[in-house]
Amino acid sequence: MTGRDVLVIGAGMAGLSAALAAAQAGASVVVLEADDEPGGSARWSAGTIWSMNSYEELRTAVPLGDAALQRVVADGLADGLAWLQAAGLPLEIADRDQSRGGGKVMALGERGDRRAFMQAFADVAAHAGAEFCYRHRVTGVERHAVGFIVTTNAVTFDARTIVIASGGFQAERTLLRTYLGPESDNAMLRTSDNAKGDGFLIGLNSGGTTSRGLGGFYGHTMPRFSEFLAPAEYKNLTLAMSTRALLVNDDGMRFCDEAETAGEENNPVAGMYQPGGRYYLICDTKLAAQLPLAGIRRLAGAADVSETQIIIHAPTLDELAAAMQDSWSVDHQRLVQTLAVGAEASNTGDASLLVPHRSGPPVSLQRAPFYAIACIAGLTYCYGGLAVDDAMRLRAATGGTVDDIFVAGNDAGGVYMRTYAGGLAWALVSGRKAGSLAAGST
C-alpha cells in the first residue's frame, strides 16, 4: 500500500483533467480505472467540447440546472480548452451552429471514436507524473487519520484526498430503475458500459447526498436494435433529425413536442416512457436523405433481423400506415388520423391543430416515398448524481461538505436538467478544478 496525495477514480474526460491538474500542481497522483483503457464515455462522443457562449445564455437555455455549477462551466471553458492545447493536445474549431454555443473539437480520432485523443490525454497526464492503474474497480473506501484507504479488486491504496470521476451510473440497471423508473429497461445504453455507479455509491456511503435531476437523462433517438453494434458506431446511427420528423407510438399518436430542443434530447426521454419504450420516426424522402441507411442495413445484419423490422418505406402515407401496422402493430386507424391532422397543419401553417403542441413548424410530409424507423431511446448519461458545491466538494447529507472528497464530470450532478449543454465541457472544467483543489488541500 503506497500513499498518494490525490487518488482519482476514473480515467474519462473528468478523471484525466483532474489527474493532469493535480500532477501539474505538484501532487502525487494515482488514477484507478475499471476499464482496460482510458477515455470513459468520451471515447464514443463526437469529440466536441462545447457549451453556451456565456453564463447568461446557459441560464436561459437550462433554467432548471444548478446556477452555481453553470457559472463554473461558463467561467472555465475557454481557459480549459487553452489548457488542453498548452499541454499538447490538438483541438480544432467546432463546426457547429454558434447560436447554440461554441467550443473546440478533439483533433485525434474520428467522430464517435475518440480513443486516440483520450489515450494521448492519458499519456500527457502520465508524463506529468500521474500513475495509471487499469482494471482496478474500486470496491471500498474507508477514512483514516491521514486520509483514505481505497480498496480495489486487485490492491489497496492510501490517499490523502479523493476525486470521484467514475462517469455516472447509467450502465447500472438497478440504479436506473431506482431513479428513472422501471421504464428505463426500455432504453439502450448509448455510451460506455463501465459507468456502473461506483463513484456515486462511494460518495453516498461517505456521507454525501444526491443532486437535483435524478429523474432525467441526456440521450438520443436511435434505430431499434442499435445495442447490437459497437459503441464506435452509435454516433453515426443517432437520429438527430427527429426534431424535424413526426414521432408516434404504438397507438399511432404523437406523444411529445419533437422540436422542443435543437438537440432532440427530450425525444428519447419521452419515447422511453411509451408502452414498451416503442416509438417510430416518420419522414418524407427529403429528410430521409439524412438517414443512416447504410448503418441501418449493417445493424439489421448484426442483430440478425430483417431490415423491415427497423425501417420501411412506401409510396403513399396510407400505404406507410398499413405497412407500420403489418410490421410493428401500430394502430392503423389512429395513425391515419394523426397523419391527416399533421398534413392539414402543414398545408395551412396552423400549428394549433397539433396535440401535443409543437414548438417548430408543422412537419411537411409531401415528397414520396415516405419512411418510418422503429426507434429506441439511447441513454448517454443521467443528469443527476452526487451533489457538489462550486469548488467541486461533495455536499454532505447532514449539511456542509465532506472533507477531502471532490467530485467531477457525470458523477457531479445537476448542472443540466431537461436541456443539455455540453457534457464534455462540464467534465473538463469540473475535473480540472477538482484536481487542482484536491492537490491544494493535501
Disulfide bonds with the S-S distance in Angstrom:
none
